[in-house]
Amino acid sequence: ELEFMLPIHELKASRLSALIRQHDPLSARAGELQFATVQGMLKGFIDLVFCWQGRWYLLDYKSNHLGDTPQAYGQEALEQAMLAHRYDLQYQLYTLALHRYLRHRIADYDYERHFGGVIYLFLRGVDSENPQQGIYATRPDGELIALMDEMFAGAVQETML
């Protein structure tokens, strides 16, 4: 597990929602975020961070029961579960946290070169005979993460969205 703390400077749900919907195809299908304007520290834990072939990945384990058949863990079903639980926002926050961590740990860090992506393992659906089953993988757009980084720091203006 990688624990993280993300400082937040006056984050508004409507602004974050507009940003992630503009830059992430999964988030574009999700409803509007609804929370009060927040400021302070967001604390979280990423299940697993690993480096493979020079690129860093984050992995999250999910034990959601989506059904009793293999089809219940196909890509469309996984996308629906990701949307229903707003795991899209979760992986964006995790990516931002890892991005900030790597930026301070790797001297020549570059998101495009060093960040490999996000993997969600829906454990009940993983099947060795069907390698894509139960696995949702994505790589958030680098521009999204850069803009989230600025937004959380209070630097994104309304006109930037």
TILOMI-641483 format. One line per field, with one value per residue (C-alpha): residue number from 1; residue in three letters; x, y, z. Coordinates in steps of 0.5 Angstrom, whole numbers, plus 500, padded with zeros to 3 digits. Each point is the difference from the previous one (the first is absolute). Layout:
BEGIN
num	[NUM  ...]
residu	[Ala  ...]
u	[X  ...]
v	[Y  ...]
w	[Z  ...]
END
This chain:
BEGIN
num	[1  2  3  4  5  6  7  8  9  10  11  12  13  14  15  16  17  18  19  20  21  22  23  24  25  26  27  28  29  30  31  32  33  34  35  36  37  38  39  40  41  42  43  44  45  46  47  48  49  50  51  52  53  54  55  56  57  58  59  60  61  62  63  64  65  66  67  68  69  70  71  72  73  74  75  76  77  78  79  80  81  82  83  84  85  86  87  88  89  90  91  92  93  94  95  96  97  98  99  100  101  102  103  104  105  106  107  108  109  110  111  112  113  114  115  116  117  118  119  120  121  122  123  124  125  126  127  128  129  130  131  132  133  134  135  136  137  138  139  140  141  142  143  144  145  146  147  148  149  150  151  152  153  154  155  156  157  158  159  160  161]
residu	[Glu  Leu  Glu  Phe  Met  Leu  Pro  Ile  His  Glu  Leu  Lys  Ala  Ser  Arg  Leu  Ser  Ala  Leu  Ile  Arg  Gln  His  Asp  Pro  Leu  Ser  Ala  Arg  Ala  Gly  Glu  Leu  Gln  Phe  Ala  Thr  Val  Gln  Gly  Met  Leu  Lys  Gly  Phe  Ile  Asp  Leu  Val  Phe  Cys  Trp  Gln  Gly  Arg  Trp  Tyr  Leu  Leu  Asp  Tyr  Lys  Ser  Asn  His  Leu  Gly  Asp  Thr  Pro  Gln  Ala  Tyr  Gly  Gln  Glu  Ala  Leu  Glu  Gln  Ala  Met  Leu  Ala  His  Arg  Tyr  Asp  Leu  Gln  Tyr  Gln  Leu  Tyr  Thr  Leu  Ala  Leu  His  Arg  Tyr  Leu  Arg  His  Arg  Ile  Ala  Asp  Tyr  Asp  Tyr  Glu  Arg  His  Phe  Gly  Gly  Val  Ile  Tyr  Leu  Phe  Leu  Arg  Gly  Val  Asp  Ser  Glu  Asn  Pro  Gln  Gln  Gly  Ile  Tyr  Ala  Thr  Arg  Pro  Asp  Gly  Glu  Leu  Ile  Ala  Leu  Met  Asp  Glu  Met  Phe  Ala  Gly  Ala  Val  Gln  Glu  Thr  Met  Leu]
u	[500  502  497  499  498  498  499  494  499  492  498  493  496  498  507  503  494  500  508  500  494  503  507  498  495  497  499  496  495  499  496  502  504  496  504  501  506  506  506  505  504  497  503  500  504  501  500  506  505  505  506  500  504  502  493  496  493  495  495  494  496  493  496  493  495  498  496  501  502  506  497  498  508  500  503  493  498  506  499  493  503  506  495  495  505  504  506  502  501  504  505  500  502  505  503  501  503  505  502  502  503  504  502  503  504  502  505  498  493  495  493  500  506  499  493  497  493  495  497  494  500  492  503  493  501  507  501  507  497  497  505  496  494  499  506  499  506  501  505  497  502  506  497  494  505  504  493  498  507  499  493  501  506  494  504  494  496  493  502  505  494]
v	[500  507  505  507  507  505  507  503  508  501  495  501  493  504  502  493  497  504  498  493  499  504  496  493  496  496  506  503  495  501  505  506  500  503  502  507  504  497  502  496  494  493  494  494  493  497  492  499  504  496  502  495  502  507  502  501  497  500  494  500  494  499  495  502  495  501  494  492  499  502  505  504  502  502  507  503  497  503  507  500  498  505  506  497  501  506  496  505  505  495  498  508  502  494  502  507  497  496  505  505  494  498  508  500  493  500  506  500  498  500  498  498  496  497  499  493  500  498  493  498  493  497  494  496  501  498  494  497  497  507  505  507  497  504  505  507  504  507  506  507  505  504  507  498  498  506  504  497  501  508  499  497  505  506  502  498  506  499  502  494  495]
w	[500  498  505  497  502  495  502  497  499  500  495  497  498  494  497  502  496  494  500  500  496  494  501  502  495  506  504  495  501  507  504  503  506  506  506  504  498  504  502  505  499  496  503  497  498  494  500  496  496  496  494  494  494  503  501  506  501  505  502  504  502  500  503  497  498  493  499  500  492  497  496  506  500  493  498  499  507  503  497  503  507  499  499  505  505  497  500  494  505  505  495  497  508  500  494  502  507  496  495  506  504  493  499  506  500  493  497  493  501  494  501  493  501  507  501  497  503  504  501  504  502  501  504  499  493  498  496  498  493  498  502  499  504  507  498  499  497  498  500  502  495  502  499  504  506  499  500  506  503  499  502  507  501  499  493  495  498  497  493  500  500]
END
